[in-house]
């Protein structure tokens, strides 16, 4: 695209390179960007992308992040959009400008100054984070799984805990080698099951003074009456039975009162010792969204959008994914924060941008619920498939559910890379996995 056409092209700015934002930038670049009809800019404060539902595998050590991360600069070069690193701190809706804070490196040195980018259409896709509800001690003593860096930090602490226990001459303290996961939704349950396998593989690499069955304990704490409260009760019961079989302690109907330096105190004053505490409960959007030039937000900081995905107070600003409170009229509520919703909304936004360029009316987005799947590592996968696929709500478990779960990630990869690259990468990973440890040891 030459300088003159770049100035006249419709300026689309996407803030947030998660599943929805990166898929949208890629597809817009391959269509409108390639032909010079729009100038696509993706903004994110990180340099690389990892599919968020994979963070529990990075944390447990069963997935090497370097084999799955997507570099934004390379993706932008290959798919005809621009990537700019930075953190959104505000927008000027009158002048149609997004404002970024200075970007600093790990040593605190400035890499890029504070900058502004003009837009004709702005799409905010910054995702969500866990909600600690102001629980004392969470920020000081608990780990979260919101970013790849969080997952890597947990894994390193887990490895260090095992090495420390192996080398010390004194008996283990009550909290040593115990992991408490607060929240028994998909993330908490998947992490618990994954840890059962990876911790045993980890200690098998020479940490023979640690007895995995005796010394390593994982517990899951859930305020609701059952695990996986968003799934049908039969699947919750099957999941809880499998977790118990793996030796995972499940505490349901248990509200956390405080996270301590060496454990978790429940509302009934019971204390569960734990060297590592993971907070995986609750969902909210980033707090800075409440300060975006008066845009409407709800109680969990999500931008309130119309059925067209436009924000209620500005038709030039859209929001997709977990950071958007999108109506779900069929259920008298809002679209749930799921990867499938971000994927669907990215696809819908592609059509919306094209319609804006052509001067046509926008169409309403309708969420199609295809169900939920929860992976329990190599042991099982459970879930339910909704009417969009099978006519009625159908419970699925075992191998078929496991294949369906794997296909979700492949669909995301295909949206970013296409069949050829995904096929070659898949074969390469299969070969590499035969020559390397099945658990990350560092």
N, C-alpha and C positions, 0 to 999 in steps of 0.2 A: 504494500500500500504506500503510495507516495505521500508527501507532506500535504498537498492540497486536498487529496481525497480523504486523508486522515482527519483534517479539520472539518470537513463537511459530513463525515460519517456520523451516524447516531452513536452517542457515547454511552455504553453500558458498563457500569461499575458494579462488581460483585464483591461484597465484603464477607470473607469466610470461605476457606477452602476445604470444608468438610465434604461429606458424601454428596450433599445436594449442590453446594457451591461449585465444587470442582467438576462434577458431571455437567452442570449447566455451562460453565465457562468452556469446557472442552467441546460440547456440542454446538454452542454458539460460534466458537472459533472455527470449527470445521465447516460451518454453513455460512453464516453472515460475515464472519471475520475473513475467511479465505477469499470471499468475493468482494471485499471492500465495502460492504453495505453497512457495517457497524464496526466500531472500535471497542473491543472487549478488554476490560482490565479486571484482573482478579487481585484482591488485596488480602493478605493474611500475615499474622505476626510470626508464623513459623516458616521454615524453608521447605519442609517436606510434609506430605500427607500420609496418614495411616488410617485405614477404615476403623472407626471407633469401636465397633463390636469385637474387634480383634485385640483390644487392649488387655483383656484378662489373660490371653495367651502369652503376650509379651511379659506381663507381670509374673506369670507362673514359670516362664522360661521355656515353654513348648514352641515358641515361634521366634525366629530371629528377625528382628525388626528391619535390619538392613536389606533383607531379601524381599520385603513387601512395601517399603516406603516409596512414594512417588515424589520426585523433586519437582517443585513448582516451576522453576525456571526452564527445565528441560521440557516439561509437559506444555508450557506456554509456547516454547519455540516450535515444537512439533505440531501444535494444534491452533496456531494462528491467533493467539491472544497474548496479552501482556501480563506479567506478574510483577507486582510491587510489594515489597516487604514493609510491614508497619502495622501499628495497632490503631484502630479507629477510636477517636476520642470525642468526636462531635460531627455534626453536619450543619450546613447553612442551607435551609430549604429554599430561601428566597433567591440565592445566587446559585443554587444547585452545586454545592461543593461538599466533598467529604474531607474531614480533617484528620490527619494522622499525627501521632506523637513521634518524637525523635526515636529512632531505633538504635539501641545500644547493644554492644557485644557483651560477652561474659565478663569482661574486665571493666565494664562500665564506659567504654569509649564509644563515641558517637559514630555510627556507621552511615546513617542517613539523617538529615535534619527534619524538623517538623515540616510536613508538606500538605498540600491540598490538591484534590483531583476533581475536575468538573465532570458532571454526569448529565445525561438526558433521562436515563432510567437507572435507578439505584435498586439493587437487590441485596438485602441483608440476610446472611445465612451463617450466623456466628454460632449456631448450635446451643447446647445447654451445659449445665454443670450440676453437680450434686447439691442438694439442699440440706445443710446441717441443722436448720431450724433454730440456730443459736445455741445448740447444745454445748455446755461448758467442756473445754478440753479438746474439742475436735480439731481446731486449727493448730493447737500446740502438739498434740500427741497422735493424731490419726493421719493416715495416708489416704489419698483419693486416687481414683483412676479416671482422670479427666483428659489427660494428654499422654502422648508417648513418653515424655520425660517422667511423668508420674509412675507409669508402668515400669520403666527402667529402674527408677529409684526403689520401688518396692522389691523388684527382683534382686537388686544388688544387696539390699538389706537382708533378704531371705538367704542368699548365698552366704553372706557374712555371718548370719546367725548360726547356720549349720557348721561353718568352719570354726567359729568361736566355741561352739559346744564340743566339737571334736577335739580341740586342743586343750581345753581347760582341765585342770586337775581336780577341781572341786565338783561336788554334785550340782546338777542343774537346779537353778532357782525355779520357783513355782511358775513364773511366766515364760521361762525360756522355751523356745521352739513351739510356742503356742501362737496361733493366728486367729484373731477374732474378726469376722466380717459382719459389719452392721448393714443390714438390708438383704433380704432374701428374694429380690427380684431377679431378673435374668443375669445381671452382672455378678451379683453375690453368689448365686447358685453355681454359675459356670466357673467362677474362680475357685470355689471350694472343691468342685469335682476335679478341676485341672490340677490343683495343688496336690491332691492325693497321689496322682501319678508322678508328677515332676519331682516332688520332694524325695520320693523313693529312688528315682533314677539319679538324682543329684547325690545322695549319700552313697550310692553304689560306686561312685567314682573315687573310692579310697577313703571316704569318711566313715570308716568301719566302727568307730567308737560311738556313733549315733545309731540308735535303733529306731528306724522310721515308724514302725508300728507302735512302739511303746512311748517314744519321746516326742514325736511330732503330732500335735493335735490341732485340728481346725474346727472352729465353731462358727455357726451362722446365727445371727440375732435378728429377729423380725418382729416389728410391733403388731403386724396384722395376725389374725388367728392361724394363718397357714403360709407356707412358702409359695412363691409365685402367685400372689393374690390376684394378678390380672388374668391368669389362665383358669380354665375350668377346674373344679375341685378334684376330679378324678386324676388329672395330671399332676396336681399339687401333691396328692397322696402318693402317687407312684414315684415322684421325684424325692419326696421326703423319705420314703422307704429305701430308695437307692442310696441317698446320702448317709442314712443310718448304717447301711451295709458297708459303706466305705469307711465308717468310723467317724464321720462328721457329726459333731454335736449340733442339734438343731434346737433353738430356743424361740418358739413362737409366742405371740401375745406378750412379748417382752420389750418394754420401752427403755431406751438408754437414757439414764439421768446424767451421766458424766463419763468422759474418756479420761482415764488416769495414765500416768507415765508407764505403768506396768499392767494395764488391764482396762476393764470396762465395768462401771458400776451401773446396775439396773435400778429401775424406779422402786423395786421392792428391797433395795439395799444389798442384794446379792452382788458379789464382785467376781467377775470372770477373769482370771489372770491371762495376760497375753503380751508377748514381746512385740508383736506386730498387730496393729489395728487398722483395718481398712473401712472407710466410710463409703458405702455404696447405696445409700438410701436417699430418697427424695430427688426431685428434679426442679430446677429453676433456670431461667435464662440469665445471662450476665447482667449485673446491676447497672452497667453504664447505659443500657438501652433506655432506662428511665430518664436519661438526660439528653436525648437526641432531639433537640429543638422542638420540644412539645409534642412529639408523637405519642399516641395513646398506648399505654401498657397495662397489663393486668397485675394481679397480686404476686405472681411469680416472675415478673419482669418481662414477660413475652410481649412482643409487639402485636397489637390487635389488628387483624387484617379482615378485609371483606372477602366474599366468596371468590373474587377475582385475584386474590392474594395481594391486592393493593392495601397499604395501610389506610386506616379509617380517615386520617386527616390530610393525606397527601397522595394523590393519584400517581405521582412520579416515583414513589418509594414503595417497594414491595418487600415482603419478608417470606422466607420459606424455611422449612425444617423445624427443629426443636425450638427455635427462638420465636416462632410465629404462633399466635393463638388464632387458628383458622376454624371457622364454624364447621360443625358436622351435623347438618340439619336432621339427618335420618336418626340420630341418636340424641338430639337435643343437647349436644355438648360440643366439645372441640376435638379436633384431630389429635390422636395420641402421639407422643414423641417417639417415633419409631423410624428406623432406617428406611423402611418401605415408603413411609410418607414423604421423606426427603427426596427419594428417588422419583416418586410420582409427581411431586411438585416441581422438581427440576425439569421433567419432561413437559409439564403443563406450561411452565414459564417460557420454554423454547417457543411454543406456539404463541404465547402472549406477546413476546418481543416482536415476532414476525408480524402480528396483527397491528401492533403499535406503529411499526414502520410503514405498513400499508394503509394506515388510517382507518382500520376496521374496529368495530366494537370488540371489547375483550369478552372472553367466555368464562363461565364459572368453573371453579375447580371442584371436583367431587372425589372424595377419598374412597378408595376401594380397599377394604380390609381383607387381606389374604391370610390372616391368621398370624400366629406367633410360633417361633421355634426356639428352644433352649437346648444348647449343647452341654452334655455332661461328660465332656472329654471323650476318651475312647470307650467309655462304658455304655453310653446310650445318648439318644437325643429324643426329646419329647416336644409335642406341640399340637396345635390345632389348625386345620385348614378351613377357611371360611367359604361362604357360598360362591364367591367370585371364581373359585376353582372347581368345587366339587358339588355344588348344588345346596348342600346343607353343611352345618358345622360338623367336621369329622376329626376325631382324635387320632393322632398318629404317633407312633413310637418306633424305636429300633432303627434298622438299617435304612428303611425308606425315609424316615425323618432325618437321619444323618445325611443322606444324599441331598435332600431338600435344603438342609442347612448349609451344606457346602456350596450348593448352587447359588445361594444368595450372594456370597462373596464373589463368585465367578461372574455373576451379572454385573456387579459393581466394576470389576476389572474390565469386562467387555465394554462397558460404557466409556471407560477411560482410554483403552488401548486397542480394542478390536480383536478379532479372532486370531490373527497370526501371532501377534506378540504374546497374548495370553497363552496360546498353545505352546509356544517355545518356552516361556517362563515356567509353565507348569511342568514340562518335561525336565527342564534344568533343575527345578527344586526337587523333583523325585530322585534324580541322579545324585544331587548333592546330599540329600538326606541319608543315602546309603553309605556315605563316606564320612559323616560327621556325627557327633553325639546328638541324641534326640532331645536333649535338654541343654539349654544355654548355661554354661558353667562360669560365666563372668559377667 
